Amino acid sequence: MTKLIQETFEQILQLPEEQQNTLAIYLRKHLDEFLEQAEKEKRIAEGNYTTDDFNEETQQAIKNIEEQKNLTYCSNKNELYHELGI
């Protein structure tokens, strides 16, 4: 068992039994989601990712850059504010 897991379990053991059970139920229910998210974060950190590893907003930004659409080109923030009508 890794040190991090061991430390986490030691913290959990300090909780009252009812909270331990509640946490265990929650973790069991969401474990697959946690593992999937951890794998995505690991791929991103390693630079070995696909656009599917990012949230929808980031995916759209990547697509906009790749397709060169919906982009506002400005040389400085004043020009950007003017383009945005601010």
TARATA-V906919 format. One record per residue. N is the residue number from 1. RES is the residue in three letters. PSI is psi in degrees with one decimal (999 if undefined). Layout:
n={N/N}
res={RES/RES}
psi={PSI/PSI}
This chain:
n={1/2/3/4/5/6/7/8/9/10/11/12/13/14/15/16/17/18/19/20/21/22/23/24/25/26/27/28/29/30/31/32/33/34/35/36/37/38/39/40/41/42/43/44/45/46/47/48/49/50/51/52/53/54/55/56/57/58/59/60/61/62/63/64/65/66/67/68/69/70/71/72/73/74/75/76/77/78/79/80/81/82/83/84/85/86}
res={MET/THR/LYS/LEU/ILE/GLN/GLU/THR/PHE/GLU/GLN/ILE/LEU/GLN/LEU/PRO/GLU/GLU/GLN/GLN/ASN/THR/LEU/ALA/ILE/TYR/LEU/ARG/LYS/HIS/LEU/ASP/GLU/PHE/LEU/GLU/GLN/ALA/GLU/LYS/GLU/LYS/ARG/ILE/ALA/GLU/GLY/ASN/TYR/THR/THR/ASP/ASP/PHE/ASN/GLU/GLU/THR/GLN/GLN/ALA/ILE/LYS/ASN/ILE/GLU/GLU/GLN/LYS/ASN/LEU/THR/TYR/CYS/SER/ASN/LYS/ASN/GLU/LEU/TYR/HIS/GLU/LEU/GLY/ILE}
psi={136.1/159.7/-39.7/-44.1/-43.0/-44.0/-38.2/-45.4/-34.7/-38.4/-41.9/-39.4/-20.3/-12.6/154.5/153.5/-39.0/-41.1/-36.4/-45.0/-41.8/-44.3/-42.0/-42.7/-44.9/-47.2/-42.9/-42.4/-36.1/8.6/-44.4/-41.2/-42.9/-44.8/-41.0/-45.1/-40.1/-39.9/-42.0/-47.8/-37.1/-45.0/-42.3/-46.8/-34.3/-9.6/18.8/66.3/168.8/168.8/-24.4/-17.8/-8.2/163.5/169.7/-40.9/-44.6/-39.4/-42.8/-40.2/-41.2/-44.9/-41.3/-42.0/-45.4/-36.8/-1.9/46.8/162.9/30.9/143.7/118.8/121.6/144.8/-20.8/172.7/-31.0/-41.7/-39.1/-46.2/-39.4/-44.3/-38.1/-7.4/29.1/999}
